[in-house]
Amino acid sequence: MKNLGYYNGKLGEIEKLTLPVTDRAFYFGDGVYDAVMCRNNIPYLLKNHIDRIFENAHFLGIVPPISKSKLEGLIWELCPLVDGTEKFVYFHISRGSGIRNHEFTKTPANLFIMIKEQKIDNIYEKMELCTQNDIRYAMCNIKTLNLLPSVLCAENARKNGCGEGVFVRDGFVTECSHSNISILKNGKLITAPADCHILPGVTRAHLIEAAKKHGVEVVEEKYTKNELFEADEIIVTSSSKLARGVKKIDSRPVGGKDEKTLLLLQNEIYGSYINATQI
Ligand code: PLP
């Protein structure tokens, strides 16, 4: 199949799959999601992402309609049905279905899975970014379906010829529209703290681990937009980008002052991905 959609046991090509409009994802974005890369039909770090979606569901009082191990097994089963070597696997759990009412419905939660071919771009090619005000709410640590500010941020970045938009809240850098962002300065890795203003990315955690492994001091503290521009290197991380350096922000050249450490961390992250998905 060129792509795959799965909804509560129903399976088909995404474009042909029909969903009930009573699903609360449709009215309210009332659900949580996660996404992983898959290579050679091996979904990468799937357990971490399943743990996160279950934690997020629990936080919002959503009861997943499937156990962790069954969800893991289902994703492993569905991946080979889609053509390609590298794929993107998206899954979401919405609270349930019912006639539109803000208050929770009592119906079981719905599970949606989508798989499509997607290659990871060359991680060693540096990106261009543009900054924007972080207009999101104070629940960015929960990966909910409510993504409008992120969608607007990503589209604005695209229109400006950039690969990502960087959110800035009260002068401090939080994260990107769908990635985390960290900086290298004087040999240290600085990354915004995992509070309610960022999503604690699986790849961000991996970057922190890689830095510690290689003796790079990690500082989980707020840093300013000015510090972003003055950074030795800038690292954008996400499951589908892995770890990318940055060459320009708001059309101004940035980074390029500690390529050795940047490369060390990138190689660690890329190497783990390749090794874990080797057949
Ligand atoms: N921050 C936001 C807002 C995201 O949407 C994502 C990924 O979708 C990330 C960070 C990166 O998270 P991960 O590394 O778990 O993919």
py3Dmol code that shows the C-alpha trace and the ligand (Angstrom):
import py3Dmol

protein = """\
ATOM      1  CA  MET A   1       0.000   0.000   0.000  1.00  0.00           C
ATOM      2  CA  LYS A   2       1.216   3.547  -0.653  1.00  0.00           C
ATOM      3  CA  ASN A   3      -0.099   4.622   2.757  1.00  0.00           C
ATOM      4  CA  LEU A   4      -2.342   3.307   5.472  1.00  0.00           C
ATOM      5  CA  GLY A   5      -5.058   4.564   7.758  1.00  0.00           C
ATOM      6  CA  TYR A   6      -6.432   2.577  10.691  1.00  0.00           C
ATOM      7  CA  TYR A   7      -9.433   3.574  12.779  1.00  0.00           C
ATOM      8  CA  ASN A   8     -10.797   1.352  15.556  1.00  0.00           C
ATOM      9  CA  GLY A   9     -10.009  -1.832  13.616  1.00  0.00           C
ATOM     10  CA  LYS A  10     -10.961  -0.485  10.174  1.00  0.00           C
ATOM     11  CA  LEU A  11      -8.075  -0.341   7.692  1.00  0.00           C
ATOM     12  CA  GLY A  12      -7.555   1.251   4.292  1.00  0.00           C
ATOM     13  CA  GLU A  13      -5.774   3.882   2.241  1.00  0.00           C
ATOM     14  CA  ILE A  14      -5.870   7.176   4.169  1.00  0.00           C
ATOM     15  CA  GLU A  15      -7.735   9.048   1.429  1.00  0.00           C
ATOM     16  CA  LYS A  16     -10.469   6.408   1.392  1.00  0.00           C
ATOM     17  CA  LEU A  17     -10.887   5.910   5.126  1.00  0.00           C
ATOM     18  CA  THR A  18     -14.058   7.475   6.570  1.00  0.00           C
ATOM     19  CA  LEU A  19     -14.419   8.500  10.201  1.00  0.00           C
ATOM     20  CA  PRO A  20     -17.552   9.424  12.180  1.00  0.00           C
ATOM     21  CA  VAL A  21     -17.960  13.180  12.686  1.00  0.00           C
ATOM     22  CA  THR A  22     -19.033  12.486  16.262  1.00  0.00           C
ATOM     23  CA  ASP A  23     -15.399  11.782  17.137  1.00  0.00           C
ATOM     24  CA  ARG A  24     -14.368  14.441  19.652  1.00  0.00           C
ATOM     25  CA  ALA A  25     -11.087  14.908  17.780  1.00  0.00           C
ATOM     26  CA  PHE A  26     -13.208  16.543  15.079  1.00  0.00           C
ATOM     27  CA  TYR A  27     -15.041  19.069  17.325  1.00  0.00           C
ATOM     28  CA  PHE A  28     -12.520  19.786  20.015  1.00  0.00           C
ATOM     29  CA  GLY A  29      -9.141  18.281  19.128  1.00  0.00           C
ATOM     30  CA  ASP A  30      -9.923  16.291  22.268  1.00  0.00           C
ATOM     31  CA  GLY A  31      -7.162  13.724  22.102  1.00  0.00           C
ATOM     32  CA  VAL A  32      -3.466  13.012  22.285  1.00  0.00           C
ATOM     33  CA  TYR A  33      -1.032  11.863  19.634  1.00  0.00           C
ATOM     34  CA  ASP A  34       2.470  10.667  19.039  1.00  0.00           C
ATOM     35  CA  ALA A  35       4.689   9.854  16.076  1.00  0.00           C
ATOM     36  CA  VAL A  36       7.734   7.737  15.329  1.00  0.00           C
ATOM     37  CA  MET A  37      10.015   7.029  12.417  1.00  0.00           C
ATOM     38  CA  CYS A  38      10.212   3.512  11.081  1.00  0.00           C
ATOM     39  CA  ARG A  39      13.088   2.090   9.037  1.00  0.00           C
ATOM     40  CA  ASN A  40      13.212  -1.429   7.603  1.00  0.00           C
ATOM     41  CA  ASN A  41       9.835  -1.944   9.306  1.00  0.00           C
ATOM     42  CA  ILE A  42      11.407  -1.344  12.709  1.00  0.00           C
ATOM     43  CA  PRO A  43       9.624   1.516  14.504  1.00  0.00           C
ATOM     44  CA  TYR A  44      12.338   3.518  16.259  1.00  0.00           C
ATOM     45  CA  LEU A  45      12.073   4.087  20.040  1.00  0.00           C
ATOM     46  CA  LEU A  46       8.412   3.044  19.847  1.00  0.00           C
ATOM     47  CA  LYS A  47       8.190   2.110  23.543  1.00  0.00           C
ATOM     48  CA  ASN A  48       9.207   5.663  24.581  1.00  0.00           C
ATOM     49  CA  HIS A  49       6.502   7.174  22.362  1.00  0.00           C
ATOM     50  CA  ILE A  50       3.858   4.727  23.584  1.00  0.00           C
ATOM     51  CA  ASP A  51       4.782   5.525  27.191  1.00  0.00           C
ATOM     52  CA  ARG A  52       4.377   9.228  26.381  1.00  0.00           C
ATOM     53  CA  ILE A  53       0.964   8.918  24.712  1.00  0.00           C
ATOM     54  CA  PHE A  54      -0.299   6.854  27.657  1.00  0.00           C
ATOM     55  CA  GLU A  55       1.036   9.437  30.147  1.00  0.00           C
ATOM     56  CA  ASN A  56      -0.585  12.256  28.163  1.00  0.00           C
ATOM     57  CA  ALA A  57      -3.886  10.362  27.887  1.00  0.00           C
ATOM     58  CA  HIS A  58      -3.824   9.734  31.635  1.00  0.00           C
ATOM     59  CA  PHE A  59      -3.177  13.421  32.318  1.00  0.00           C
ATOM     60  CA  LEU A  60      -6.311  14.364  30.357  1.00  0.00           C
ATOM     61  CA  GLY A  61      -8.462  11.565  31.795  1.00  0.00           C
ATOM     62  CA  ILE A  62      -8.606   9.681  28.482  1.00  0.00           C
ATOM     63  CA  VAL A  63      -8.642   5.886  28.866  1.00  0.00           C
ATOM     64  CA  PRO A  64      -6.778   4.308  25.907  1.00  0.00           C
ATOM     65  CA  PRO A  65      -8.882   1.659  24.126  1.00  0.00           C
ATOM     66  CA  ILE A  66      -5.880  -0.676  23.873  1.00  0.00           C
ATOM     67  CA  SER A  67      -3.030  -1.797  26.143  1.00  0.00           C
ATOM     68  CA  LYS A  68       0.534  -0.563  25.612  1.00  0.00           C
ATOM     69  CA  SER A  69       1.745  -3.966  24.430  1.00  0.00           C
ATOM     70  CA  LYS A  70      -1.196  -4.440  22.031  1.00  0.00           C
ATOM     71  CA  LEU A  71      -0.622  -0.975  20.533  1.00  0.00           C
ATOM     72  CA  GLU A  72       3.047  -1.776  20.095  1.00  0.00           C
ATOM     73  CA  GLY A  73       2.195  -5.109  18.426  1.00  0.00           C
ATOM     74  CA  LEU A  74      -0.373  -3.442  16.159  1.00  0.00           C
ATOM     75  CA  ILE A  75       2.118  -0.832  14.930  1.00  0.00           C
ATOM     76  CA  TRP A  76       4.722  -3.542  14.232  1.00  0.00           C
ATOM     77  CA  GLU A  77       2.030  -5.451  12.301  1.00  0.00           C
ATOM     78  CA  LEU A  78       0.894  -2.433  10.236  1.00  0.00           C
ATOM     79  CA  CYS A  79       4.320  -1.043   9.247  1.00  0.00           C
ATOM     80  CA  PRO A  80       5.155  -3.751   6.646  1.00  0.00           C
ATOM     81  CA  LEU A  81       1.839  -3.123   4.871  1.00  0.00           C
ATOM     82  CA  VAL A  82       3.115   0.241   3.608  1.00  0.00           C
ATOM     83  CA  ASP A  83       5.669   0.524   0.766  1.00  0.00           C
ATOM     84  CA  GLY A  84       9.064   2.075   1.374  1.00  0.00           C
ATOM     85  CA  THR A  85      12.125   1.751   3.561  1.00  0.00           C
ATOM     86  CA  GLU A  86      11.625   4.794   5.772  1.00  0.00           C
ATOM     87  CA  LYS A  87       8.146   5.613   7.065  1.00  0.00           C
ATOM     88  CA  PHE A  88       6.416   8.005   9.395  1.00  0.00           C
ATOM     89  CA  VAL A  89       3.994   6.444  11.855  1.00  0.00           C
ATOM     90  CA  TYR A  90       1.430   8.728  13.484  1.00  0.00           C
ATOM     91  CA  PHE A  91      -1.058   7.536  16.098  1.00  0.00           C
ATOM     92  CA  HIS A  92      -3.694   9.329  18.102  1.00  0.00           C
ATOM     93  CA  ILE A  93      -6.222   8.508  20.760  1.00  0.00           C
ATOM     94  CA  SER A  94      -9.302  10.699  20.999  1.00  0.00           C
ATOM     95  CA  ARG A  95     -11.522  10.758  24.074  1.00  0.00           C
ATOM     96  CA  GLY A  96     -14.480   9.126  22.335  1.00  0.00           C
ATOM     97  CA  SER A  97     -17.533   9.989  20.248  1.00  0.00           C
ATOM     98  CA  GLY A  98     -20.855  11.656  20.909  1.00  0.00           C
ATOM     99  CA  ILE A  99     -23.145  14.573  20.110  1.00  0.00           C
ATOM    100  CA  ARG A 100     -21.221  17.825  20.636  1.00  0.00           C
ATOM    101  CA  ASN A 101     -20.983  18.742  24.322  1.00  0.00           C
ATOM    102  CA  HIS A 102     -17.925  20.185  26.018  1.00  0.00           C
ATOM    103  CA  GLU A 103     -18.267  17.830  28.991  1.00  0.00           C
ATOM    104  CA  PHE A 104     -16.711  14.386  28.553  1.00  0.00           C
ATOM    105  CA  THR A 105     -18.632  11.600  26.813  1.00  0.00           C
ATOM    106  CA  LYS A 106     -18.855   8.174  28.414  1.00  0.00           C
ATOM    107  CA  THR A 107     -18.066   6.305  25.175  1.00  0.00           C
ATOM    108  CA  PRO A 108     -14.768   4.419  24.653  1.00  0.00           C
ATOM    109  CA  ALA A 109     -11.760   6.265  23.250  1.00  0.00           C
ATOM    110  CA  ASN A 110     -10.946   5.994  19.532  1.00  0.00           C
ATOM    111  CA  LEU A 111      -7.611   4.893  18.074  1.00  0.00           C
ATOM    112  CA  PHE A 112      -6.368   6.290  14.775  1.00  0.00           C
ATOM    113  CA  ILE A 113      -3.083   5.275  13.120  1.00  0.00           C
ATOM    114  CA  MET A 114      -1.583   6.645   9.925  1.00  0.00           C
ATOM    115  CA  ILE A 115       1.544   5.387   8.152  1.00  0.00           C
ATOM    116  CA  LYS A 116       3.174   6.941   5.085  1.00  0.00           C
ATOM    117  CA  GLU A 117       6.525   6.763   3.378  1.00  0.00           C
ATOM    118  CA  GLN A 118       8.800   9.570   4.572  1.00  0.00           C
ATOM    119  CA  LYS A 119      12.544   9.866   4.374  1.00  0.00           C
ATOM    120  CA  ILE A 120      14.639  11.693   6.936  1.00  0.00           C
ATOM    121  CA  ASP A 121      16.297  14.701   5.275  1.00  0.00           C
ATOM    122  CA  ASN A 122      20.086  14.899   5.294  1.00  0.00           C
ATOM    123  CA  ILE A 123      20.717  15.663   8.962  1.00  0.00           C
ATOM    124  CA  TYR A 124      24.088  17.223   8.176  1.00  0.00           C
ATOM    125  CA  GLU A 125      22.539  19.964   6.056  1.00  0.00           C
ATOM    126  CA  LYS A 126      22.020  23.021   8.228  1.00  0.00           C
ATOM    127  CA  MET A 127      18.561  24.568   8.409  1.00  0.00           C
ATOM    128  CA  GLU A 128      17.151  28.081   8.268  1.00  0.00           C
ATOM    129  CA  LEU A 129      14.677  29.149  10.937  1.00  0.00           C
ATOM    130  CA  CYS A 130      12.514  32.156  11.676  1.00  0.00           C
ATOM    131  CA  THR A 131      11.388  33.350  15.097  1.00  0.00           C
ATOM    132  CA  GLN A 132       7.806  34.016  16.140  1.00  0.00           C
ATOM    133  CA  ASN A 133       5.906  34.866  19.296  1.00  0.00           C
ATOM    134  CA  ASP A 134       4.885  31.827  21.282  1.00  0.00           C
ATOM    135  CA  ILE A 135       1.131  32.334  21.462  1.00  0.00           C
ATOM    136  CA  ARG A 136       0.423  28.812  22.710  1.00  0.00           C
ATOM    137  CA  TYR A 137      -1.237  27.948  26.005  1.00  0.00           C
ATOM    138  CA  ALA A 138       0.504  26.672  29.140  1.00  0.00           C
ATOM    139  CA  MET A 139       0.002  22.979  28.398  1.00  0.00           C
ATOM    140  CA  CYS A 140       2.641  22.491  25.704  1.00  0.00           C
ATOM    141  CA  ASN A 141       4.070  19.533  27.609  1.00  0.00           C
ATOM    142  CA  ILE A 142       0.980  17.503  26.660  1.00  0.00           C
ATOM    143  CA  LYS A 143       0.961  16.332  23.044  1.00  0.00           C
ATOM    144  CA  THR A 144      -2.676  17.135  22.296  1.00  0.00           C
ATOM    145  CA  LEU A 145      -4.357  17.445  18.919  1.00  0.00           C
ATOM    146  CA  ASN A 146      -4.803  21.213  19.464  1.00  0.00           C
ATOM    147  CA  LEU A 147      -2.017  22.447  17.212  1.00  0.00           C
ATOM    148  CA  LEU A 148      -3.292  25.604  15.532  1.00  0.00           C
ATOM    149  CA  PRO A 149      -0.525  27.974  16.759  1.00  0.00           C
ATOM    150  CA  SER A 150       2.051  25.356  15.687  1.00  0.00           C
ATOM    151  CA  VAL A 151       0.388  25.008  12.280  1.00  0.00           C
ATOM    152  CA  LEU A 152       0.459  28.809  11.807  1.00  0.00           C
ATOM    153  CA  CYS A 153       4.087  28.936  12.943  1.00  0.00           C
ATOM    154  CA  ALA A 154       5.153  26.138  10.560  1.00  0.00           C
ATOM    155  CA  GLU A 155       3.313  27.724   7.634  1.00  0.00           C
ATOM    156  CA  ASN A 156       4.844  31.119   8.317  1.00  0.00           C
ATOM    157  CA  ALA A 157       8.285  29.477   8.391  1.00  0.00           C
ATOM    158  CA  ARG A 158       7.591  27.728   5.083  1.00  0.00           C
ATOM    159  CA  LYS A 159       6.423  30.985   3.476  1.00  0.00           C
ATOM    160  CA  ASN A 160       9.707  32.574   4.558  1.00  0.00           C
ATOM    161  CA  GLY A 161      11.720  29.741   3.029  1.00  0.00           C
ATOM    162  CA  CYS A 162      12.593  28.271   6.449  1.00  0.00           C
ATOM    163  CA  GLY A 163      12.478  24.672   7.660  1.00  0.00           C
ATOM    164  CA  GLU A 164      11.112  25.514  11.124  1.00  0.00           C
ATOM    165  CA  GLY A 165       9.713  28.371  13.185  1.00  0.00           C
ATOM    166  CA  VAL A 166      11.168  29.114  16.628  1.00  0.00           C
ATOM    167  CA  PHE A 167       8.773  30.136  19.374  1.00  0.00           C
ATOM    168  CA  VAL A 168       9.883  32.968  21.677  1.00  0.00           C
ATOM    169  CA  ARG A 169       7.938  33.649  24.886  1.00  0.00           C
ATOM    170  CA  ASP A 170       8.700  36.829  26.870  1.00  0.00           C
ATOM    171  CA  GLY A 171      12.151  37.019  25.282  1.00  0.00           C
ATOM    172  CA  PHE A 172      13.023  33.364  25.999  1.00  0.00           C
ATOM    173  CA  VAL A 173      13.272  30.601  23.410  1.00  0.00           C
ATOM    174  CA  THR A 174      10.877  27.734  24.130  1.00  0.00           C
ATOM    175  CA  GLU A 175      10.899  25.321  21.184  1.00  0.00           C
ATOM    176  CA  CYS A 176       9.986  25.076  17.489  1.00  0.00           C
ATOM    177  CA  SER A 177       6.599  24.414  15.893  1.00  0.00           C
ATOM    178  CA  HIS A 178       7.233  20.663  15.870  1.00  0.00           C
ATOM    179  CA  SER A 179      10.762  20.227  17.213  1.00  0.00           C
ATOM    180  CA  ASN A 180      12.841  21.109  20.243  1.00  0.00           C
ATOM    181  CA  ILE A 181      15.755  23.521  19.977  1.00  0.00           C
ATOM    182  CA  SER A 182      18.954  23.623  22.029  1.00  0.00           C
ATOM    183  CA  ILE A 183      22.198  25.578  21.801  1.00  0.00           C
ATOM    184  CA  LEU A 184      25.884  24.914  22.309  1.00  0.00           C
ATOM    185  CA  LYS A 185      27.775  27.690  24.089  1.00  0.00           C
ATOM    186  CA  ASN A 186      31.320  27.492  25.475  1.00  0.00           C
ATOM    187  CA  GLY A 187      31.219  23.693  25.303  1.00  0.00           C
ATOM    188  CA  LYS A 188      27.876  23.388  27.146  1.00  0.00           C
ATOM    189  CA  LEU A 189      24.538  22.181  25.823  1.00  0.00           C
ATOM    190  CA  ILE A 190      21.784  24.579  26.894  1.00  0.00           C
ATOM    191  CA  THR A 191      18.156  23.600  26.449  1.00  0.00           C
ATOM    192  CA  ALA A 192      14.909  25.066  27.780  1.00  0.00           C
ATOM    193  CA  PRO A 193      13.649  23.260  30.892  1.00  0.00           C
ATOM    194  CA  ALA A 194      10.979  20.595  30.528  1.00  0.00           C
ATOM    195  CA  ASP A 195       8.158  22.704  31.957  1.00  0.00           C
ATOM    196  CA  CYS A 196       4.660  23.464  30.625  1.00  0.00           C
ATOM    197  CA  HIS A 197       6.067  25.581  27.770  1.00  0.00           C
ATOM    198  CA  ILE A 198       7.764  22.811  25.807  1.00  0.00           C
ATOM    199  CA  LEU A 199       7.083  19.275  24.735  1.00  0.00           C
ATOM    200  CA  PRO A 200       9.700  17.045  26.353  1.00  0.00           C
ATOM    201  CA  GLY A 201      10.858  15.440  23.116  1.00  0.00           C
ATOM    202  CA  VAL A 202      12.145  11.894  22.967  1.00  0.00           C
ATOM    203  CA  THR A 203      14.968  13.164  20.720  1.00  0.00           C
ATOM    204  CA  ARG A 204      15.738  16.041  23.133  1.00  0.00           C
ATOM    205  CA  ALA A 205      16.173  13.413  25.879  1.00  0.00           C
ATOM    206  CA  HIS A 206      18.430  11.471  23.525  1.00  0.00           C
ATOM    207  CA  LEU A 207      20.485  14.602  22.802  1.00  0.00           C
ATOM    208  CA  ILE A 208      20.923  15.238  26.541  1.00  0.00           C
ATOM    209  CA  GLU A 209      22.014  11.617  27.012  1.00  0.00           C
ATOM    210  CA  ALA A 210      24.460  11.884  24.082  1.00  0.00           C
ATOM    211  CA  ALA A 211      25.936  15.106  25.489  1.00  0.00           C
ATOM    212  CA  LYS A 212      26.457  13.551  28.931  1.00  0.00           C
ATOM    213  CA  LYS A 213      28.032  10.463  27.367  1.00  0.00           C
ATOM    214  CA  HIS A 214      30.584  12.658  25.600  1.00  0.00           C
ATOM    215  CA  GLY A 215      31.335  14.832  28.615  1.00  0.00           C
ATOM    216  CA  VAL A 216      29.406  17.881  27.366  1.00  0.00           C
ATOM    217  CA  GLU A 217      27.848  19.670  30.344  1.00  0.00           C
ATOM    218  CA  VAL A 218      24.051  19.954  30.077  1.00  0.00           C
ATOM    219  CA  VAL A 219      22.201  23.016  31.355  1.00  0.00           C
ATOM    220  CA  GLU A 220      18.405  22.765  31.371  1.00  0.00           C
ATOM    221  CA  GLU A 221      17.679  26.458  31.763  1.00  0.00           C
ATOM    222  CA  LYS A 222      15.807  29.173  29.922  1.00  0.00           C
ATOM    223  CA  TYR A 223      17.879  31.026  27.321  1.00  0.00           C
ATOM    224  CA  THR A 224      17.040  34.237  25.487  1.00  0.00           C
ATOM    225  CA  LYS A 225      16.531  35.028  21.824  1.00  0.00           C
ATOM    226  CA  ASN A 226      19.753  37.019  21.984  1.00  0.00           C
ATOM    227  CA  GLU A 227      21.618  33.957  23.314  1.00  0.00           C
ATOM    228  CA  LEU A 228      20.161  31.963  20.421  1.00  0.00           C
ATOM    229  CA  PHE A 229      21.724  34.372  17.923  1.00  0.00           C
ATOM    230  CA  GLU A 230      25.026  34.370  19.845  1.00  0.00           C
ATOM    231  CA  ALA A 231      25.182  30.551  20.241  1.00  0.00           C
ATOM    232  CA  ASP A 232      28.199  28.600  19.002  1.00  0.00           C
ATOM    233  CA  GLU A 233      25.820  26.083  17.415  1.00  0.00           C
ATOM    234  CA  ILE A 234      22.079  25.516  17.370  1.00  0.00           C
ATOM    235  CA  ILE A 235      20.531  22.043  17.331  1.00  0.00           C
ATOM    236  CA  VAL A 236      16.954  21.287  16.251  1.00  0.00           C
ATOM    237  CA  THR A 237      15.714  17.857  17.350  1.00  0.00           C
ATOM    238  CA  SER A 238      12.663  15.733  16.610  1.00  0.00           C
ATOM    239  CA  SER A 239      11.853  12.149  15.732  1.00  0.00           C
ATOM    240  CA  SER A 240      11.526  12.942  12.035  1.00  0.00           C
ATOM    241  CA  LYS A 241      14.537  15.307  11.798  1.00  0.00           C
ATOM    242  CA  LEU A 242      16.782  13.610  14.371  1.00  0.00           C
ATOM    243  CA  ALA A 243      19.343  16.398  15.036  1.00  0.00           C
ATOM    244  CA  ARG A 244      19.986  19.261  12.613  1.00  0.00           C
ATOM    245  CA  GLY A 245      22.313  22.216  12.833  1.00  0.00           C
ATOM    246  CA  VAL A 246      21.204  25.726  11.908  1.00  0.00           C
ATOM    247  CA  LYS A 247      22.873  28.249   9.588  1.00  0.00           C
ATOM    248  CA  LYS A 248      20.463  31.201   9.582  1.00  0.00           C
ATOM    249  CA  ILE A 249      17.727  32.615  11.775  1.00  0.00           C
ATOM    250  CA  ASP A 250      15.560  35.494  10.547  1.00  0.00           C
ATOM    251  CA  SER A 251      17.968  35.646   7.549  1.00  0.00           C
ATOM    252  CA  ARG A 252      20.980  36.324   9.836  1.00  0.00           C
ATOM    253  CA  PRO A 253      23.921  33.850   9.816  1.00  0.00           C
ATOM    254  CA  VAL A 254      24.220  31.960  13.132  1.00  0.00           C
ATOM    255  CA  GLY A 255      26.330  29.205  14.700  1.00  0.00           C
ATOM    256  CA  GLY A 256      29.275  27.645  12.878  1.00  0.00           C
ATOM    257  CA  LYS A 257      31.582  28.058  15.902  1.00  0.00           C
ATOM    258  CA  ASP A 258      31.614  24.538  17.385  1.00  0.00           C
ATOM    259  CA  GLU A 259      31.088  22.144  14.518  1.00  0.00           C
ATOM    260  CA  LYS A 260      33.138  19.444  16.217  1.00  0.00           C
ATOM    261  CA  THR A 261      30.731  19.083  19.160  1.00  0.00           C
ATOM    262  CA  LEU A 262      27.710  19.462  16.901  1.00  0.00           C
ATOM    263  CA  LEU A 263      28.949  16.630  14.681  1.00  0.00           C
ATOM    264  CA  LEU A 264      29.774  14.444  17.683  1.00  0.00           C
ATOM    265  CA  LEU A 265      26.201  14.734  18.990  1.00  0.00           C
ATOM    266  CA  GLN A 266      24.644  14.349  15.543  1.00  0.00           C
ATOM    267  CA  ASN A 267      26.686  11.214  14.849  1.00  0.00           C
ATOM    268  CA  GLU A 268      25.617   9.740  18.172  1.00  0.00           C
ATOM    269  CA  ILE A 269      21.919  10.331  17.438  1.00  0.00           C
ATOM    270  CA  TYR A 270      22.069   9.279  13.797  1.00  0.00           C
ATOM    271  CA  GLY A 271      24.220   6.233  14.636  1.00  0.00           C
ATOM    272  CA  SER A 272      21.697   5.027  17.245  1.00  0.00           C
ATOM    273  CA  TYR A 273      18.855   5.360  14.723  1.00  0.00           C
ATOM    274  CA  ILE A 274      20.738   3.449  12.024  1.00  0.00           C
ATOM    275  CA  ASN A 275      21.922   0.714  14.401  1.00  0.00           C
ATOM    276  CA  ALA A 276      18.516   0.188  15.987  1.00  0.00           C
ATOM    277  CA  THR A 277      16.777  -0.111  12.622  1.00  0.00           C
ATOM    278  CA  GLN A 278      19.376  -2.301  10.890  1.00  0.00           C
ATOM    279  CA  ILE A 279      18.310  -5.649   9.451  1.00  0.00           C
TER     280      ILE A 279
END
"""
ligand_1 = """\
16
PLP
N 8.183 19.925 20.246
C 7.017 19.869 19.595
C 6.069 21.002 19.735
C 6.711 18.777 18.791
O 5.534 18.720 18.149
C 7.671 17.726 18.646
C 7.410 16.551 17.813
O 6.368 16.395 17.229
C 8.876 17.839 19.329
C 9.105 18.947 20.134
C 9.929 16.768 19.204
O 9.544 15.618 19.929
P 10.145 14.185 19.592
O 11.617 14.313 19.669
O 9.591 13.316 20.668
O 9.684 13.825 18.230
"""
view = py3Dmol.view(width=600, height=400)
view.addModel(protein, "pdb")
view.setStyle({"model": 0}, {"cartoon": {"style": "trace"}})
view.addModel(ligand_1, "xyz")
view.setStyle({"model": 1}, {"stick": {}})
view.zoomTo()
view.show()
